[in-house]
Amino acid sequence: MDFSQTTFQYSVTKQNFKRVQTAEKIGSFTFQSEGVYKLNDKIALSGKLQADKTTEENVPFILSDERTTHSSFMYNPSYYWVPRSARWQKQSYFINGQFAYNPVKPIILQVGGEGRYAKSYRQNADPRPKIDDYTYRAFAKLGLKWHQHSVFGKLSYINHYKNNDIIFVNQGGNIPANDSIYIRYNEGYGNQYIGNTQYKTSEYKMEGYIWGGEYAFNNGNTHFSAGYDYTHVIERFYKIYEYQDASYVYHKDYTKYSGLKTDLHSFYINFLGNYNGKRWASAITYKDQLDTNYNYPLEYRTYRLEQQNLLWKNSLVWFNHRNEAFKVLFDAGYGKNHVKDVSVVMDRKLSFFQYQLGLEREFVLIPSHKLAVGITQNLYLPLEKEFNYAPYQSSKDNIFVTKIAKPDFAYDATPKVGLNLKASYLLDSGKIRYELFGNFTQIWMMNSNYKNAADYNGKANQIASVGLNVYY
């Protein structure tokens, strides 16, 4: 139960092919520390601290801090954007704390909270926007234990607030004729709205809850748990009009413009086993998500997102007579999503399969010193692919669709293969282990579908990271 880990890591990502609203190059530094401490037979504490600083180069078509690096969608499609690419600076600070209490033998109580503050802003091109992002979550878990069996009920409350300050808004200069600086407001995954430049700031306010249950079984060699979570959140977008009256008093008028409702069902199974010296860890998760939006002034819905994801992760570890570890990793996943936007008659369907297979091996150099090396291969393979679009009440193509949605779909509909190499140096000193590590990954496109839809130089994507883990 008494365990701590601290990590320092620096990573660089170079994306020669990508989704549009992501960076060509990303540099990030991360500090993380976490631990679990058993105070006595009845009380245990755990917590986590993390700080990230990230620089992103050449991010176009977005004035929000959201990115589609690891996801096909902007999950809240209500945001401002301009075509011009820019450098972004992003900082994030996260804290989590949990308290577990066993007041009497059959009862287990766990309560906790966490918060994240993030700040993002553009550094060049023009000074907009500046974004402050606050997320809070409080949660509780109450269980009954009988012999090796436990049953839990879970409840969480989520609150998320984001302020978007568009610093440069000029009624004279910020007009459609100046395409690279003219601010547009987007609603839905394809409907471009002409922005009203009188709005200098906007806010996103999200709140919701998560409830669920879990069953767990534990003995000396086996842990098994299975559970369900239901997430219901609504994120509302507010436009803010600032003005000064005749008495030189400043006022703010809030207009509730749109809302995004998310209903997410999550199922999971976790397994840990230690048999004949072999340690097996396995986890299965399934998520079924439905997003819909709502325009409050016009009282209608324009789009819906349906998404299902199934993921299976496995690792098997054993040691030889020299205490050298052998590890086999295997992950597999299936995903399916469907976006329909009636504002421009856009219908996007995609399903895919992906896997990751890896091997790792330790070598003892001298007592208390080890070298570990590993290789991992991964594959992303699209299955069903469908993209239909027709302009609505217009003879012109929608800029958002042609410049963002179509190239992004070409990216998602192209197979990709990747290879990762990792090495680490392990030093044990007393009860402390130091691990100096490095990773290098390359990812390649497997056909020319993306090249035919986007400006692509044919080179692979590269990700490199170095860092230090300290276990104590």
Buried (B, 14 or more C-beta within 10 A) or exposed (E): EEEBBBBBBEBBBBBBBBBBBBBBBBBBBBBBBBBBEBEEEEEBBBBBBBBBBBBBBBBBBBBBBBBBBEEBBBBBBBBBBBBBBBBBEBEBBBBBBBBBEBEEEEEBEBBBBBBBBBBBBBEEBBEBBBBBBEBBBBBBBBBEBEEEEBBBEBEBBBBBBBBBBBEBBEEEEBEEEEEEBBBBBBBBBBBBBEBEBEBBBBBBBBBBEBEBBBBBBBEEEBBBBBBBBEBEBEBBBBBBBEEEEEEEEEEEEEEEBBBBBBBBBBBBBBBBBBEEEEBBBBBBBBBBBBBBBBBBEEEEBBBBBBBBBBBBBBBBBBEEEEEBBBBBBBBBBBBBBBBBBBBBBBBBBBBBBBBBBBEBBBEBEEEEEBBBEBEBEBBBEBEEBEBEBEBBEEEEBBBBBEBBBBBBBBBBBBBBBBBBEBEBBBEBEEEEBBBEBEBBBBBBBEEEBBBEBBEBEEEBBBBBBBBBBBBB
